[in-house]
Amino acid sequence: MRLRTGAFLWLWALRYVSALEESEAGVIDWHKELVGVPLTDSPKSLPAFIRLDPTSPTKKTGMTVATKSNILAVLNPGSTGNIVWRRQFDQSEGRILQYKTHRDALASISGPGGSHVRLFESFTGNLLWERQLHPPSLGRLLEPANLGVDVTFWHELSDIDAYVLSDGNTVSRLEGRSGKTLWPWKTDDIGYVRIVSWVPRIHGAC
């Protein structure tokens, strides 16, 4: 009899605990999105201000942050500091090595030797395209990790094609609207650390 009474009291109490949780749903439960500790080991991945396409009548400013949690995010630099958008990259892919903006687009390079390239809309975070230049397992493990990796855009605002240096010896031109490889150029020399657009050519710099 005592066992039955104990079981009844336990079930009766559980009913009120359950009701209490249901009544507080949406009132006290919360989730705070974070971005992590910013990367500061290279100028290529330092936090930086970005601005909307200068040809647009709308003025908008954000701050791009790449973090040790392998998150790429844009923050509102005003009084709120809210996250405008964030994207977490798969850790198995490798860390974020660099990002760069052009007009309303933001390009990121990640993975060993710059194996992955993505293009986002700067102020919405919409993924426009992503491209794997080589399997991460075949990427050169240079030191530091972002050595031999770079991305740049043509000087004309109307040209949104991305020029990507990967593995320190390969330059690829990726079509800005689809990410399709328009042409690659490769050399046996792995000493290139950046690429520079200079009319009328793209130059590799050691």
N, CA and C atoms as a LAMMPS dump frame, in Angstrom:
ITEM: TIMESTEP
0
ITEM: NUMBER OF ATOMS
618
ITEM: BOX BOUNDS ff ff ff
-5.0000000000000000e+02 5.0000000000000000e+02
-5.0000000000000000e+02 5.0000000000000000e+02
-5.0000000000000000e+02 5.0000000000000000e+02
ITEM: ATOMS id mol type element x y z
1 1 1 N 0.834 -1.209 0
2 1 2 C 0 0 0
3 1 3 C 0.866 1.255 0
4 2 1 N 1.944 1.195 0.821
5 2 2 C 2.834 2.354 0.893
6 2 3 C 3.496 2.607 -0.464
7 3 1 N 3.832 1.503 -1.18
8 3 2 C 4.459 1.628 -2.492
9 3 3 C 3.519 2.292 -3.486
10 4 1 N 2.24 1.895 -3.452
11 4 2 C 1.258 2.488 -4.366
12 4 3 C 1.071 3.978 -4.075
13 5 1 N 1.009 4.317 -2.777
14 5 2 C 0.831 5.727 -2.398
15 5 3 C 2.012 6.569 -2.861
16 6 1 N 3.226 6.027 -2.695
17 6 2 C 4.426 6.75 -3.126
18 6 3 C 4.431 6.976 -4.628
19 7 1 N 4.04 5.956 -5.388
20 7 2 C 4.003 6.087 -6.841
21 7 3 C 2.979 7.13 -7.261
22 8 1 N 1.808 7.133 -6.578
23 8 2 C 0.767 8.11 -6.904
24 8 3 C 1.245 9.531 -6.644
25 9 1 N 1.886 9.754 -5.492
26 9 2 C 2.38 11.091 -5.156
27 9 3 C 3.447 11.548 -6.145
28 10 1 N 4.282 10.617 -6.584
29 10 2 C 5.346 10.964 -7.542
30 10 3 C 4.749 11.397 -8.876
31 11 1 N 3.757 10.65 -9.357
32 11 2 C 3.104 10.998 -10.618
33 11 3 C 2.351 12.318 -10.498
34 12 1 N 1.728 12.559 -9.35
35 12 2 C 0.988 13.809 -9.118
36 12 3 C 1.936 15.006 -9.146
37 13 1 N 3.11 14.875 -8.511
38 13 2 C 4.097 15.957 -8.508
39 13 3 C 4.657 16.182 -9.907
40 14 1 N 4.887 15.094 -10.635
41 14 2 C 5.436 15.2 -11.981
42 14 3 C 4.501 15.971 -12.896
43 15 1 N 3.181 15.807 -12.681
44 15 2 C 2.205 16.53 -13.506
45 15 3 C 2.387 18.034 -13.359
46 16 1 N 2.658 18.517 -12.153
47 16 2 C 2.823 19.945 -11.923
48 16 3 C 4.169 20.454 -12.429
49 17 1 N 5.191 19.617 -12.332
50 17 2 C 6.5 20.001 -12.881
51 17 3 C 6.397 20.169 -14.383
52 18 1 N 5.721 19.226 -15.035
53 18 2 C 5.54 19.302 -16.48
54 18 3 C 4.759 20.548 -16.864
55 19 1 N 3.695 20.85 -16.107
56 19 2 C 2.875 22.023 -16.405
57 19 3 C 3.678 23.3 -16.229
58 20 1 N 4.548 23.304 -15.226
59 20 2 C 5.367 24.488 -14.978
60 20 3 C 6.298 24.747 -16.152
61 21 1 N 6.912 23.689 -16.693
62 21 2 C 7.815 23.847 -17.826
63 21 3 C 7.061 24.326 -19.06
64 22 1 N 5.872 23.78 -19.281
65 22 2 C 5.097 24.179 -20.449
66 22 3 C 4.667 25.644 -20.36
67 23 1 N 4.316 26.085 -19.168
68 23 2 C 3.849 27.462 -19.013
69 23 3 C 4.977 28.466 -19.203
70 24 1 N 6.23 28.026 -18.983
71 24 2 C 7.357 28.943 -19.095
72 24 3 C 8.028 28.877 -20.46
73 25 1 N 7.547 27.992 -21.312
74 25 2 C 8.143 27.882 -22.642
75 25 3 C 7.999 29.2 -23.386
76 26 1 N 9.095 29.656 -23.954
77 26 2 C 9.079 30.911 -24.685
78 26 3 C 9.208 32.128 -23.804
79 27 1 N 9.249 31.924 -22.472
80 27 2 C 9.358 33.045 -21.537
81 27 3 C 10.759 33.131 -20.958
82 28 1 N 11.27 31.99 -20.479
83 28 2 C 12.593 32.022 -19.858
84 28 3 C 13.638 31.245 -20.649
85 29 1 N 13.213 30.412 -21.62
86 29 2 C 14.225 29.702 -22.398
87 29 3 C 14.782 30.64 -23.458
88 30 1 N 16.087 30.506 -23.763
89 30 2 C 16.724 31.424 -24.696
90 30 3 C 17.941 30.757 -25.309
91 31 1 N 18.39 31.314 -26.397
92 31 2 C 19.601 30.824 -27.059
93 31 3 C 20.389 32.023 -27.551
94 32 1 N 21.633 32.122 -27.137
95 32 2 C 22.486 33.247 -27.511
96 32 3 C 23.508 32.781 -28.533
97 33 1 N 23.423 33.32 -29.749
98 33 2 C 24.396 32.976 -30.775
99 33 3 C 25.699 33.723 -30.526
100 34 1 N 26.795 33.01 -30.643
101 34 2 C 28.113 33.6 -30.479
102 34 3 C 28.947 33.31 -31.72
103 35 1 N 30.041 34.024 -31.869
104 35 2 C 30.899 33.797 -33.032
105 35 3 C 32.268 33.265 -32.645
106 36 1 N 32.693 33.45 -31.407
107 36 2 C 33.985 32.935 -30.986
108 36 3 C 35.071 33.996 -30.983
109 37 1 N 36.301 33.54 -30.777
110 37 2 C 37.459 34.429 -30.683
111 37 3 C 37.972 34.751 -32.086
112 38 1 N 38.093 36.024 -32.454
113 38 2 C 38.542 36.389 -33.803
114 38 3 C 39.952 35.887 -34.103
115 39 1 N 40.189 35.539 -35.36
116 39 2 C 41.534 35.183 -35.814
117 39 3 C 42.358 36.457 -35.944
118 40 1 N 43.559 36.434 -35.398
119 40 2 C 44.419 37.621 -35.439
120 40 3 C 45.833 37.287 -35.897
121 41 1 N 46.039 36.065 -36.399
122 41 2 C 47.391 35.644 -36.75
123 41 3 C 47.807 36.053 -38.157
124 42 1 N 46.89 36.66 -38.915
125 42 2 C 47.22 37.073 -40.28
126 42 3 C 46.359 38.264 -40.691
127 43 1 N 46.937 39.214 -41.43
128 43 2 C 46.139 40.336 -41.948
129 43 3 C 45.005 39.876 -42.863
130 44 1 N 45.143 38.676 -43.433
131 44 2 C 44.134 38.169 -44.355
132 44 3 C 42.827 37.802 -43.659
133 45 1 N 42.881 37.603 -42.349
134 45 2 C 41.678 37.159 -41.642
135 45 3 C 41.314 38.039 -40.451
136 46 1 N 41.953 39.191 -40.327
137 46 2 C 41.634 40.111 -39.236
138 46 3 C 40.217 40.675 -39.385
139 47 1 N 39.539 40.991 -38.28
140 47 2 C 38.242 41.676 -38.378
141 47 3 C 38.391 42.977 -39.162
142 48 1 N 37.409 43.275 -40.004
143 48 2 C 37.503 44.471 -40.843
144 48 3 C 36.117 44.999 -41.163
145 49 1 N 36.029 46.306 -41.349
146 49 2 C 34.773 46.93 -41.749
147 49 3 C 34.53 46.693 -43.232
148 50 1 N 33.273 46.491 -43.578
149 50 2 C 32.877 46.372 -44.976
150 50 3 C 31.732 47.337 -45.228
151 51 1 N 31.598 47.753 -46.467
152 51 2 C 30.531 48.685 -46.839
153 51 3 C 29.791 48.162 -48.053
154 52 1 N 28.545 48.567 -48.149
155 52 2 C 27.708 48.168 -49.269
156 52 3 C 28.297 48.703 -50.558
157 53 1 N 27.954 48.069 -51.654
158 53 2 C 28.381 48.5 -52.983
159 53 3 C 28.336 50.027 -53.084
160 54 1 N 29.471 50.676 -53.394
161 54 2 C 29.497 52.141 -53.447
162 54 3 C 28.569 52.748 -54.487
163 55 1 N 28.124 51.938 -55.457
164 55 2 C 27.203 52.453 -56.464
165 55 3 C 25.757 52.438 -55.972
166 56 1 N 25.513 51.807 -54.811
167 56 2 C 24.15 51.718 -54.28
168 56 3 C 23.796 52.989 -53.514
169 57 1 N 22.545 53.471 -53.647
170 57 2 C 22.127 54.664 -52.896
171 57 3 C 21.996 54.391 -51.397
172 58 1 N 21.896 53.11 -51.023
173 58 2 C 21.786 52.743 -49.61
174 58 3 C 23.168 52.66 -48.975
175 59 1 N 23.319 53.269 -47.82
176 59 2 C 24.587 53.222 -47.102
177 59 3 C 24.473 52.198 -45.974
178 60 1 N 25.351 51.229 -45.972
179 60 2 C 25.319 50.199 -44.95
180 60 3 C 26.745 49.766 -44.632
181 61 1 N 27.018 49.568 -43.347
182 61 2 C 28.349 49.173 -42.903
183 61 3 C 28.243 47.964 -41.98
184 62 1 N 29.185 47.064 -42.097
185 62 2 C 29.241 45.9 -41.222
186 62 3 C 30.676 45.615 -40.834
187 63 1 N 30.852 44.681 -39.932
188 63 2 C 32.194 44.233 -39.567
189 63 3 C 32.273 42.729 -39.78
190 64 1 N 33.206 42.307 -40.622
191 64 2 C 33.399 40.889 -40.895
192 64 3 C 34.389 40.3 -39.904
193 65 1 N 34.056 39.113 -39.402
194 65 2 C 34.898 38.444 -38.412
195 65 3 C 35.036 36.974 -38.787
196 66 1 N 36.273 36.484 -38.832
197 66 2 C 36.554 35.053 -38.946
198 66 3 C 37.127 34.619 -37.602
199 67 1 N 36.664 33.493 -37.072
200 67 2 C 37.036 33.135 -35.705
201 67 3 C 37.685 31.755 -35.607
202 68 1 N 38.248 31.498 -34.425
203 68 2 C 38.9 30.217 -34.151
204 68 3 C 37.897 29.075 -34.087
205 69 1 N 36.624 29.398 -33.99
206 69 2 C 35.568 28.377 -34.008
207 69 3 C 35.175 28.009 -35.43
208 70 1 N 35.945 28.5 -36.402
209 70 2 C 35.687 28.277 -37.828
210 70 3 C 34.34 28.864 -38.245
211 71 1 N 34.071 30.051 -37.723
212 71 2 C 32.846 30.776 -38.049
213 71 3 C 33.199 32.05 -38.801
214 72 1 N 32.475 32.302 -39.868
215 72 2 C 32.569 33.563 -40.6
216 72 3 C 31.279 34.317 -40.325
217 73 1 N 31.399 35.57 -39.91
218 73 2 C 30.207 36.319 -39.518
219 73 3 C 30.345 37.781 -39.891
220 74 1 N 29.197 38.435 -40.021
221 74 2 C 29.147 39.887 -40.188
222 74 3 C 28.356 40.445 -39.017
223 75 1 N 28.93 41.429 -38.338
224 75 2 C 28.312 42.04 -37.174
225 75 3 C 27.849 43.45 -37.49
226 76 1 N 26.845 43.902 -36.751
227 76 2 C 26.418 45.293 -36.834
228 76 3 C 27.359 46.109 -35.948
229 77 1 N 28.173 47.001 -36.529
230 77 2 C 29.164 47.724 -35.722
231 77 3 C 28.575 48.869 -34.908
232 78 1 N 27.267 49.063 -34.973
233 78 2 C 26.622 50.134 -34.219
234 78 3 C 26.553 49.812 -32.74
235 79 1 N 25.622 50.421 -32.06
236 79 2 C 25.532 50.28 -30.606
237 79 3 C 25.124 48.876 -30.173
238 80 1 N 24.435 48.122 -31.049
239 80 2 C 23.951 46.797 -30.654
240 80 3 C 25.024 45.725 -30.776
241 81 1 N 25.83 45.789 -31.821
242 81 2 C 26.828 44.751 -32.048
243 81 3 C 26.212 43.413 -32.392
244 82 1 N 24.944 43.411 -32.83
245 82 2 C 24.246 42.172 -33.14
246 82 3 C 24.887 41.448 -34.311
247 83 1 N 24.658 40.138 -34.347
248 83 2 C 25.127 39.328 -35.468
249 83 3 C 24.154 39.501 -36.629
250 84 1 N 24.644 39.979 -37.753
251 84 2 C 23.815 40.109 -38.958
252 84 3 C 23.624 38.729 -39.573
253 85 1 N 24.713 37.989 -39.719
254 85 2 C 24.652 36.587 -40.13
255 85 3 C 25.943 35.89 -39.721
256 86 1 N 25.859 34.582 -39.608
257 86 2 C 27.028 33.776 -39.265
258 86 3 C 26.963 32.463 -40.021
259 87 1 N 28.107 31.956 -40.375
260 87 2 C 28.181 30.669 -41.069
261 87 3 C 29.323 29.856 -40.449
262 88 1 N 28.988 28.673 -39.94
263 88 2 C 30.014 27.816 -39.353
264 88 3 C 30.474 26.798 -40.38
265 89 1 N 31.781 26.765 -40.618
266 89 2 C 32.361 25.827 -41.566
267 89 3 C 32.674 24.512 -40.849
268 90 1 N 32.586 23.425 -41.592
269 90 2 C 32.886 22.107 -41.037
270 90 3 C 34.355 22.046 -40.623
271 91 1 N 34.609 21.612 -39.387
272 91 2 C 35.983 21.534 -38.896
273 91 3 C 36.824 20.567 -39.718
274 92 1 N 36.196 19.514 -40.253
275 92 2 C 36.941 18.531 -41.043
276 92 3 C 37.455 19.116 -42.351
277 93 1 N 36.859 20.215 -42.773
278 93 2 C 37.278 20.877 -44.012
279 93 3 C 38.578 21.644 -43.826
280 94 1 N 38.842 22.072 -42.607
281 94 2 C 40.013 22.905 -42.345
282 94 3 C 39.586 24.323 -41.998
283 95 1 N 40.495 25.09 -41.442
284 95 2 C 40.177 26.417 -40.923
285 95 3 C 39.995 27.459 -42.022
286 96 1 N 39.325 28.547 -41.662
287 96 2 C 39.188 29.69 -42.56
288 96 3 C 40.548 30.373 -42.67
289 97 1 N 40.995 30.613 -43.899
290 97 2 C 42.316 31.194 -44.126
291 97 3 C 42.255 32.663 -44.52
292 98 1 N 41.192 33.049 -45.218
293 98 2 C 41.113 34.424 -45.708
294 98 3 C 39.689 34.745 -46.138
295 99 1 N 39.375 36.036 -46.135
296 99 2 C 38.139 36.507 -46.758
297 99 3 C 38.433 37.851 -47.408
298 100 1 N 37.633 38.19 -48.395
299 100 2 C 37.79 39.485 -49.063
300 100 3 C 36.449 39.888 -49.662
301 101 1 N 36.16 41.193 -49.655
302 101 2 C 34.892 41.684 -50.19
303 101 3 C 35.093 42.41 -51.513
304 102 1 N 34.038 42.408 -52.311
305 102 2 C 34.02 43.132 -53.58
306 102 3 C 32.569 43.441 -53.901
307 103 1 N 32.242 44.736 -53.995
308 103 2 C 30.859 45.149 -54.174
309 103 3 C 30.013 44.568 -53.043
310 104 1 N 28.981 43.791 -53.386
311 104 2 C 28.104 43.215 -52.362
312 104 3 C 28.436 41.755 -52.082
313 105 1 N 29.62 41.324 -52.491
314 105 2 C 30.006 39.926 -52.324
315 105 3 C 31.175 39.788 -51.355
316 106 1 N 31.215 38.642 -50.682
317 106 2 C 32.29 38.338 -49.741
318 106 3 C 32.802 36.942 -50.059
319 107 1 N 34.073 36.847 -50.421
320 107 2 C 34.682 35.559 -50.757
321 107 3 C 35.472 35.036 -49.57
322 108 1 N 35.411 33.737 -49.349
323 108 2 C 36.2 33.111 -48.288
324 108 3 C 36.995 31.946 -48.864
325 109 1 N 38.18 31.722 -48.289
326 109 2 C 39.011 30.573 -48.648
327 109 3 C 39.274 29.79 -47.372
328 110 1 N 39.161 28.481 -47.464
329 110 2 C 39.39 27.637 -46.295
330 110 3 C 39.996 26.309 -46.726
331 111 1 N 40.497 25.58 -45.743
332 111 2 C 41.047 24.255 -45.996
333 111 3 C 42.512 24.273 -46.38
334 112 1 N 43.19 23.12 -46.289
335 112 2 C 44.61 23.023 -46.614
336 112 3 C 44.919 23.519 -48.024
337 113 1 N 45.824 24.475 -48.125
338 113 2 C 46.195 25.004 -49.431
339 113 3 C 45.115 25.813 -50.104
340 114 1 N 44.047 26.152 -49.376
341 114 2 C 42.932 26.884 -49.987
342 114 3 C 42.054 25.98 -50.823
343 115 1 N 41.68 24.837 -50.252
344 115 2 C 40.926 23.835 -51.015
345 115 3 C 39.503 24.267 -51.34
346 116 1 N 38.899 25.11 -50.497
347 116 2 C 37.499 25.501 -50.697
348 116 3 C 37.357 27.02 -50.833
349 117 1 N 36.557 27.419 -51.801
350 117 2 C 36.253 28.838 -52.015
351 117 3 C 34.738 28.997 -52.019
352 118 1 N 34.261 30.019 -51.312
353 118 2 C 32.823 30.306 -51.281
354 118 3 C 32.595 31.789 -51.526
355 119 1 N 31.455 32.1 -52.104
356 119 2 C 31.072 33.492 -52.312
357 119 3 C 29.709 33.716 -51.677
358 120 1 N 29.635 34.701 -50.774
359 120 2 C 28.402 35.035 -50.067
360 120 3 C 27.944 36.436 -50.44
361 121 1 N 26.657 36.705 -50.246
362 121 2 C 26.184 38.081 -50.255
363 121 3 C 26.606 38.709 -48.933
364 122 1 N 27.29 39.844 -49.008
365 122 2 C 27.943 40.415 -47.826
366 122 3 C 27 40.679 -46.665
367 123 1 N 25.8 41.196 -46.94
368 123 2 C 24.942 41.644 -45.849
369 123 3 C 23.739 40.744 -45.582
370 124 1 N 23.654 39.618 -46.294
371 124 2 C 22.59 38.653 -46.008
372 124 3 C 23.155 37.287 -45.62
373 125 1 N 24.376 37.005 -46.052
374 125 2 C 24.972 35.705 -45.785
375 125 3 C 24.513 34.626 -46.741
376 126 1 N 23.698 34.978 -47.738
377 126 2 C 23.26 33.981 -48.714
378 126 3 C 24.467 33.428 -49.465
379 127 1 N 24.547 32.108 -49.536
380 127 2 C 25.641 31.464 -50.254
381 127 3 C 25.346 31.498 -51.748
382 128 1 N 26.174 32.21 -52.505
383 128 2 C 25.985 32.313 -53.955
384 128 3 C 26.533 31.08 -54.656
385 129 1 N 27.708 30.633 -54.234
386 129 2 C 28.281 29.396 -54.755
387 129 3 C 29.454 28.959 -53.891
388 130 1 N 29.821 27.696 -54.028
389 130 2 C 31.015 27.17 -53.379
390 130 3 C 31.736 26.249 -54.354
391 131 1 N 33.046 26.214 -54.214
392 131 2 C 33.865 25.468 -55.17
393 131 3 C 35.013 24.783 -54.437
394 132 1 N 35.207 23.502 -54.727
395 132 2 C 36.37 22.792 -54.2
396 132 3 C 37.44 22.767 -55.279
397 133 1 N 38.567 23.408 -55.009
398 133 2 C 39.648 23.486 -55.988
399 133 3 C 40.49 22.219 -56.002
400 134 1 N 40.604 21.569 -54.866
401 134 2 C 41.314 20.29 -54.76
402 134 3 C 40.871 19.607 -53.474
403 135 1 N 41.005 18.279 -53.391
404 135 2 C 40.64 17.594 -52.149
405 135 3 C 41.503 18.1 -50.993
406 136 1 N 40.912 18.334 -49.821
407 136 2 C 41.697 18.812 -48.683
408 136 3 C 42.901 17.93 -48.37
409 137 1 N 42.757 16.619 -48.599
410 137 2 C 43.859 15.697 -48.299
411 137 3 C 45.061 15.907 -49.21
412 138 1 N 44.851 16.584 -50.353
413 138 2 C 45.941 16.824 -51.296
414 138 3 C 46.487 18.247 -51.202
415 139 1 N 45.921 19.058 -50.321
416 139 2 C 46.386 20.434 -50.177
417 139 3 C 47.756 20.494 -49.516
418 140 1 N 48.54 21.459 -49.917
419 140 2 C 49.874 21.623 -49.332
420 140 3 C 49.738 22.172 -47.912
421 141 1 N 50.411 21.546 -46.981
422 141 2 C 50.383 21.983 -45.586
423 141 3 C 51.536 22.945 -45.353
424 142 1 N 51.329 24.185 -45.78
425 142 2 C 52.358 25.206 -45.639
426 142 3 C 52.269 25.844 -44.258
427 143 1 N 53.316 26.521 -43.877
428 143 2 C 53.364 27.176 -42.565
429 143 3 C 53.808 28.619 -42.738
430 144 1 N 52.982 29.595 -42.339
431 144 2 C 51.648 29.424 -41.737
432 144 3 C 50.637 28.876 -42.738
433 145 1 N 49.478 28.477 -42.232
434 145 2 C 48.492 27.777 -43.059
435 145 3 C 47.991 28.608 -44.226
436 146 1 N 47.966 29.95 -44.076
437 146 2 C 47.448 30.799 -45.161
438 146 3 C 48.534 31.245 -46.127
439 147 1 N 49.729 30.693 -46.001
440 147 2 C 50.795 30.984 -46.956
441 147 3 C 50.451 30.336 -48.296
442 148 1 N 50.638 31.08 -49.379
443 148 2 C 50.331 30.534 -50.698
444 148 3 C 48.861 30.51 -51.031
445 149 1 N 48.064 31.275 -50.262
446 149 2 C 46.614 31.349 -50.482
447 149 3 C 46.22 32.815 -50.588
448 150 1 N 45.417 33.146 -51.592
449 150 2 C 44.983 34.536 -51.75
450 150 3 C 43.78 34.584 -52.677
451 151 1 N 43.023 35.655 -52.584
452 151 2 C 41.909 35.893 -53.494
453 151 3 C 41.852 37.383 -53.784
454 152 1 N 41.569 37.712 -55.026
455 152 2 C 41.41 39.113 -55.395
456 152 3 C 40.348 39.21 -56.479
457 153 1 N 39.94 40.437 -56.758
458 153 2 C 38.945 40.7 -57.794
459 153 3 C 39.52 41.719 -58.764
460 154 1 N 38.932 41.776 -59.955
461 154 2 C 39.37 42.741 -60.958
462 154 3 C 39.029 44.147 -60.486
463 155 1 N 39.754 45.127 -61.005
464 155 2 C 39.573 46.508 -60.548
465 155 3 C 38.222 47.088 -60.947
466 156 1 N 37.605 46.55 -62.007
467 156 2 C 36.305 47.055 -62.445
468 156 3 C 35.201 46.511 -61.534
469 157 1 N 34.345 47.402 -61.03
470 157 2 C 33.271 46.972 -60.143
471 157 3 C 32.29 46.037 -60.835
472 158 1 N 32.17 46.17 -62.16
473 158 2 C 31.22 45.347 -62.897
474 158 3 C 31.713 43.909 -63.06
475 159 1 N 33.007 43.673 -62.832
476 159 2 C 33.587 42.34 -62.984
477 159 3 C 33.667 41.695 -61.606
478 160 1 N 32.879 40.653 -61.366
479 160 2 C 32.874 40.018 -60.048
480 160 3 C 33.551 38.648 -60.07
481 161 1 N 34.303 38.339 -61.132
482 161 2 C 35.05 37.089 -61.157
483 161 3 C 36.122 37.112 -60.073
484 162 1 N 36.33 35.97 -59.433
485 162 2 C 37.325 35.857 -58.365
486 162 3 C 38.581 35.186 -58.912
487 163 1 N 39.731 35.737 -58.566
488 163 2 C 41.024 35.164 -58.94
489 163 3 C 41.64 34.596 -57.662
490 164 1 N 41.85 33.29 -57.655
491 164 2 C 42.233 32.602 -56.424
492 164 3 C 43.592 31.936 -56.573
493 165 1 N 44.469 32.198 -55.621
494 165 2 C 45.753 31.506 -55.521
495 165 3 C 45.606 30.386 -54.496
496 166 1 N 45.96 29.174 -54.892
497 166 2 C 45.891 28.038 -53.971
498 166 3 C 47.178 27.222 -54.067
499 167 1 N 47.53 26.588 -52.983
500 167 2 C 48.726 25.742 -52.913
501 167 3 C 50.022 26.467 -53.247
502 168 1 N 49.987 27.791 -53.34
503 168 2 C 51.189 28.554 -53.621
504 168 3 C 51.666 28.477 -55.054
505 169 1 N 50.941 27.736 -55.904
506 169 2 C 51.411 27.595 -57.287
507 169 3 C 50.298 27.528 -58.329
508 170 1 N 49.041 27.706 -57.924
509 170 2 C 47.929 27.602 -58.872
510 170 3 C 47.019 28.82 -58.754
511 171 1 N 46.766 29.458 -59.893
512 171 2 C 45.83 30.576 -59.946
513 171 3 C 44.623 30.144 -60.768
514 172 1 N 43.43 30.335 -60.224
515 172 2 C 42.199 29.973 -60.927
516 172 3 C 41.304 31.198 -61.036
517 173 1 N 40.725 31.365 -62.198
518 173 2 C 39.718 32.412 -62.365
519 173 3 C 38.351 31.758 -62.263
520 174 1 N 37.569 32.17 -61.264
521 174 2 C 36.255 31.596 -61.027
522 174 3 C 35.176 32.589 -61.426
523 175 1 N 34.24 32.123 -62.236
524 175 2 C 33.162 32.981 -62.727
525 175 3 C 32.327 33.472 -61.553
526 176 1 N 32.131 34.792 -61.49
527 176 2 C 31.525 35.408 -60.319
528 176 3 C 30.096 35.001 -60.04
529 177 1 N 29.356 34.574 -61.035
530 177 2 C 27.943 34.248 -60.824
531 177 3 C 27.701 32.772 -60.522
532 178 1 N 28.667 31.912 -60.873
533 178 2 C 28.45 30.478 -60.693
534 178 3 C 29.587 29.759 -59.977
535 179 1 N 30.776 30.367 -59.944
536 179 2 C 31.934 29.705 -59.363
537 179 3 C 32.63 28.768 -60.326
538 180 1 N 32.146 28.689 -61.553
539 180 2 C 32.758 27.82 -62.554
540 180 3 C 34.184 28.274 -62.849
541 181 1 N 35.103 27.307 -62.985
542 181 2 C 36.49 27.627 -63.31
543 181 3 C 36.585 28.023 -64.781
544 182 1 N 36.943 29.281 -65.036
545 182 2 C 37.092 29.761 -66.411
546 182 3 C 38.456 29.388 -66.965
547 183 1 N 39.469 29.47 -66.122
548 183 2 C 40.793 28.977 -66.5
549 183 3 C 41.66 28.798 -65.264
550 184 1 N 42.568 27.798 -65.312
551 184 2 C 43.56 27.647 -64.25
552 184 3 C 44.961 27.891 -64.826
553 185 1 N 45.866 28.288 -63.994
554 185 2 C 47.275 28.42 -64.381
555 185 3 C 48.114 27.859 -63.252
556 186 1 N 49.06 26.981 -63.599
557 186 2 C 49.845 26.305 -62.574
558 186 3 C 51.32 26.35 -62.926
559 187 1 N 52.146 26.45 -61.911
560 187 2 C 53.59 26.455 -62.091
561 187 3 C 54.22 25.503 -61.084
562 188 1 N 55.441 25.06 -61.362
563 188 2 C 56.143 24.174 -60.433
564 188 3 C 56.692 24.93 -59.233
565 189 1 N 56.767 26.25 -59.357
566 189 2 C 57.268 27.084 -58.272
567 189 3 C 56.159 27.293 -57.245
568 190 1 N 56.417 26.963 -55.981
569 190 2 C 55.38 27.121 -54.95
570 190 3 C 55.662 28.336 -54.072
571 191 1 N 56.392 29.305 -54.62
572 191 2 C 56.789 30.455 -53.819
573 191 3 C 55.837 31.632 -53.855
574 192 1 N 54.696 31.51 -54.535
575 192 2 C 53.777 32.644 -54.619
576 192 3 C 52.961 32.771 -53.33
577 193 1 N 52.852 33.99 -52.833
578 193 2 C 52.121 34.21 -51.583
579 193 3 C 50.884 35.071 -51.776
580 194 1 N 50.795 35.79 -52.893
581 194 2 C 49.609 36.61 -53.132
582 194 3 C 49.488 36.898 -54.618
583 195 1 N 48.301 37.362 -55.017
584 195 2 C 48.071 37.77 -56.398
585 195 3 C 47.552 39.199 -56.4
586 196 1 N 47.912 39.929 -57.448
587 196 2 C 47.572 41.342 -57.55
588 196 3 C 46.964 41.601 -58.915
589 197 1 N 45.809 42.285 -58.946
590 197 2 C 45.213 42.673 -60.231
591 197 3 C 45.761 44.045 -60.611
592 198 1 N 46.347 44.099 -61.781
593 198 2 C 46.944 45.34 -62.259
594 198 3 C 46.743 45.392 -63.762
595 199 1 N 46.041 46.415 -64.218
596 199 2 C 45.664 46.499 -65.632
597 199 3 C 46.903 46.335 -66.512
598 200 1 N 46.851 45.428 -67.528
599 200 2 C 45.708 44.566 -67.866
600 200 3 C 45.939 43.119 -67.45
601 201 1 N 46.724 42.862 -66.401
602 201 2 C 47.097 41.494 -66.052
603 201 3 C 46.858 41.191 -64.575
604 202 1 N 46.915 39.878 -64.295
605 202 2 C 46.943 39.383 -62.925
606 202 3 C 48.37 38.946 -62.645
607 203 1 N 48.95 39.413 -61.547
608 203 2 C 50.337 39.107 -61.222
609 203 3 C 50.408 38.273 -59.949
610 204 1 N 51.361 37.355 -59.934
611 204 2 C 51.666 36.613 -58.722
612 204 3 C 52.855 37.251 -58.044
613 205 1 N 52.805 37.361 -56.717
614 205 2 C 53.899 37.987 -55.973
615 205 3 C 54.506 36.977 -55.011
616 206 1 N 55.835 36.997 -54.92
617 206 2 C 56.549 36.066 -54.042
618 206 3 C 56.862 36.733 -52.706
